[in-house]
């Protein structure tokens, strides 16, 4: 077996050294009734080329966003990943290292995390960021729990602009810890008015910008109300590239920003692994979940980095920890950091504007299609449209014509929410005029 | 930082005959500033086309001022991160005997498979008919995991081991609530004192209080103490098996019967499943749920701290409460249940994350499973246990094993052998750094004084183990010879020496900022 270095000769000399006659003697603690001597309904081992053939065949059963024009978004986006990103994250020193608990021999991971935290803080407009969370949705859930710790209040208000996976993950995570979650109806038209729903019991208001239906809003007025009522404003961003074109949530007055970082450096990958961003005002740092990397010096006075403030974490605090989380999304965070390093100040802003331009051009073209109504006036790279027919059916028919038209809102929310005709359509820097033409002509025919 | 000041300072050092160099580099060991410190406004690492004509529609919230990101070209970025990588230890470089973490070889085939366009470019919200291959893969991994654990059901979406724990304990909570027709009156989860910190933390976020069960003198759950704690208030028990002392819990079946008789559920922490895969089906022990760290047993890369994946196998009693989404196989191929309304008789407790789970980790794990096959996986457990016992038997005469008898996949020593040497477990570990090893896990489990938990894994060769053993023996000899100063000064040869963690926590510097002087610039 190619991954197992021991030969039979090694095994027998080692058993000899241990003083037992067979490896079975090392499993003496396993009760006889617990030993499995049957046959698994599984194949025996395969050669590398056999595995490759088998898995390539499975992968080949998917028609992907690289094969046909795609307008899918809703929290996962198709962006180009520079070749150097994928090369660098596959360096064994990054790929095959553990959490940097031994800082003397983990400065590479630690410095990259420090750069990640710095960049996340900058693009979100916040003071500090952690070393990443599982994904945007879990990051949102953790923010809600944090708001309860900070405010000692137990009501969370989740806007109808928030991606339903994020609200559902938050609701699930809060289920057994005495937080009442109010989730507003889907804010299809971007007209939601939350102010009157915020009271002295409100721990936090969670709002997404751009909203799940694409609406871009100035959150400053909402931030002022939250501040007045003593509630934290948690801003969700599911498309991190938007931060290059829009005022940051921090500039608008957010207390916590949670985001999905997939768009930068990470493939769509059928939904994961992704990288959750978590950034906050400095005063909340000791209430934050997740790992934090901090600067310090070594005994020679040289600058270095360590994981820090770990007294918040489960391996020290156990049941009193701020969260049960034990990991971050290290390699995805590294991909994010490398991609954002390549983009830099100008590239990040240009990429964002290019995305916005493509979406704006697409919206113009779709506005001319009978049976399509573009809903948001202001948006970034994704917008909801109202179709004259149920979006799920239209998407299926367009898929048969090799166009991935977008995400039906009913797919996210489930049936029966009067969202059947709503479709979310996203563009990116990779959207070509030919892609747009394919969508416009297919939609025109299906809706006529 | 000022280069001129650095140069003058270093020039003096060079003149005095020390090993200081002009820029601090030491041969192939290269110093690297923060990316922010090589910012060169105007430089860029990507080329983008002109957007052409378009109507801006940002609703008056277009970004105005500078963000503050550094500007760097591609060659500089590649060099920066390559240099950073070289400051890391990694499995690819050497033995990584970090107990309870399972740092085994990460096959590159798995990386190649996850980059197949059919997986990498699939969007999670594509029409189901276009992603049958993705569902087939998830279903395939689910089948392997259910088969290997002997459990009837599985929740695939948890993103990591601790997330899997959350899933399992939430399922327990939901099952109890369902049984009692309202919020359960059972308040306590029993957790052995040797458990990972995530166990009590998870119980707490599910609204339970934690009641610690002592370990007995053999490093196992004290069944008598456990049985005495059982009453109507107990919701369940969380046991790691093999446990964190590297020992199989021989009384699992009895514990399962006792907890079930008391009306509670049995959570098994599957962090150490790699020791028994192919030899023991945890389902045969009577458990109700167990998470499986794909990054441990099935060798998805640790990546410097994630991402992981923590699918949870479930008993029939807990299966109805599994979170959405899940894959079903019907007459017209695979489809996905994403909403409670579509779940039929099931009563999902909710949703744990966005989309459908850590697909990239499933693909890697599947490549690993197929590569090993059912025969190879049993060999994995055999060799992992053999390697650990070999290390233990070769070190037992100079170090002090915490418990008697054979171990499973990791061997545990305490610090009695360092008594009166002036060398602590930490010092010993730091000396290993200079010898080119990542240390074992230290001071965990908490029940063993000065614990040193060594997990060689099955992917270490005998030659590699013999070298490691020789180094460990030499270090023990040096410690016993009274050379404690050398240990306390260690490491000497790593990219950084011991770092001041107290200072880092006292006044946290968590990000670069033009306004905050870095330690280097502040000198």
Interface residues (C-beta under 8 A of the other chain):
Chain A: X1 X2 X3 X4 X5 X6 X10 X11 X13 X14 X15 X17 X18 X19 X20 X23 X25 X26 X27 X28 X29 X30 X31 X33 X34 X35 X36 X39 X40 X41 X42 X43 X44 X45 X46 X48 X50 X51 X52 X54 X55 X56 X58 X59 X60 X61 X62 X63 X64 X65 X66 X67 X70 X72 X74 X75 X76 X78 X82 X84 X86 X87 X88 X89 X90 X91 X92 X93 X94 X95 X96 X97 X98 X99 X100 X102 X103 X104 X105 X106 X107 X108 X109 X111 X112 X113 X114 X115 X117 X118 X119 X121 X122 X123 X127 X128 X129 X131 X132 X134 X135 X136 X137 X138 X145 X163 X165 X166 X168 X169 X171 X172 X173 X175 X176 X177 X178 X216 X217 X218 X244 X245 X246 X247 X248 X252 X260 X267 X268 X269 X270 X271 X272 X273 X274 X275 X285 X291 X292 X293 X294 X295 X296 X297 X298 X299 X300 X301 X302 X303 X304 X305 X306 X308 X309 X311 X313 X314 X315 X316 X317 X318 X319 X320 X321 X323 X324 X325 X326 X327 X328 X329 X330 X331 X332 X333 X334 X338 X340 X341 X342 X343 X344 X345 X346 X347 X348 X349 X350 X351 X352 X353 X354 X356 X357 X358 X360 X361 X363 X364 X376 X377 X378 X379 X380 X395 X396 X399 X404 X407 X411 X412 X413 X414 X415 X416 X429
Chain B: X24 X32 X34 X35 X36 X41 X43 X44 X45 X46 X48 X49 X51 X52 X54 X55 X56 X57 X58 X59 X60 X61 X62 X63 X64 X66 X67 X68 X69 X70 X71 X72 X74 X77 X78 X80 X81 X82 X84 X85 X86 X87 X88 X89 X90 X91 X92 X93 X96 X98 X101 X103 X105 X106 X107 X109 X111 X112 X113 X114 X115 X116 X117 X118 X119 X120 X121 X122 X123 X124 X125 X126 X127 X129 X130 X131 X132 X133 X134 X136 X137 X140 X143 X144 X147 X148 X150 X159 X160 X161 X162 X163 X165 X166 X170 X173 X196 X197 X198 X200 X201 X202 X203 X204 X205 X206 X207 X209 X210 X247 X248 X250 X252 X253 X276 X278 X279 X280 X281 X284 X285 X301 X302 X303 X304 X305 X306 X307 X308 X309 X323 X338 X339 X340 X341 X342 X349 X350 X351 X352 X353 X354 X355 X356 X357 X358 X359 X360 X361 X363 X366 X367 X369 X370 X371 X372 X373 X374 X375 X376 X379 X380 X382 X383 X385 X386 X387 X389 X390 X393 X394 X405 X406 X408 X429 X430 X433 X438 X439 X444 X458 X459 X460 X461 X462 X464 X491 X494 X495 X496 X497 X498 X499 X500 X501 X503 X504 X505 X508 X509 X510 X511 X512 X513 X518 X519 X520 X523
